[in-house]
Amino acid sequence: QGHSPPPPPPYRGEPEPKRPRMEGGFSKGSDRGRQGKGAPLAIQGKAGSKGARRSTKLENSGGQPFTVDQSPEGPAWNLRAGGVNLRTDEEISSFLEDLQQNLDGLVEDRVSTGNADVSSILADTIDVAETWCGDSFLTELFRILEVSGVQPRVLKLYKCGMTDDGLQVVAEFCSRTERPVHELHLSHNKITGSGVAALCEKIRENANYPRTVNSGGAGQVVAVPMWVRLERNPVENHQEALDELEAAGIPVCTVEQTKCSAGNCIHCKPCDSDADQLALLENGKLFHLPYFNESRGSKGDAGEGKGKGKG
């Protein structure tokens, strides 16, 4: 007897397609508010020294700060900007300029400390969810991340106002990363079935997918599908979208009545450690699509109007 996947946080209603803004703009207590628009990110600690950390703070719609930070002693660089208030083109441009300066400074620090590996920046989470900034913002954001060599583990892009055009930018980015993206959160956007197919087909072009982990057996690994949240998007016919992926040779797990999670898929079987992408896909899946059939699509689709929270 199978088990249903654990439910995500409860759905709290349709998101408003607006970028909420605190009265008066930037908070007086925030670093950005004190520095003024276009000012570089605040530096905490001596640049290049052990434990140096870069960060900036802005207020999001809930009055909480977001940060851009990286510690040489920490596991990764992070961009935590979920719900950040970016209302005007000027504020968006200033935010992106600050981000570029932060990444440039990080590379300079690595050079000054003799760190030879400056070609990539490992990132745990890139979070710009609930910004509602649209495709143009995402295009520039991912350009900056790519030219700076950022290799993220998790991309949180739900409630960004993303259409299929913006999704293509994300797909192109993922198709060129050396380290596979583990999780891609895209719910509550404007993505269609065609966009889903284009995303999956583009990511499959990257031979680094699916990622693998040791299976426990000597010299063996097992595939771990990318965890992709796509619920609450206007996909009109979910089964048709899944059939199209299957016809294209892209195996997916919909995480229905299984014990699958972001780090494990029961459909994936151990392979030799030198197995190529074809062998891994013959013995597993490329994508997890949990809650996929819940959308703002046609009334005939199961799950209509029953979104599952943020993702």
Secondary structure, DSSP 8 states (H G I E B T S, - for coil): --------S-------SS----TTSS-TTSHHHHH-TT----EES-TTSTT-EE---EEBTTS-EEEEE--TTSS-EEEE-TTB---SHHHHHHHHHHHHHHHHHHHHHHHHTT----S-EEEEEEE-TT---HHHHHHHHHHHHHHTTEEEEEEE-TTS---HHHHHHHHHHHHH-SS---EEE--SS---HHHHHHHHHHHHTSTT-SEEEE-SSTTEEEEE-EEEE--SS--S-HHHHHHHHHHTT--EE--SSS--BTTB-TT---EETT--HHHHHHTS-SEE-TTTT-SSS-TTSTTTT---S--
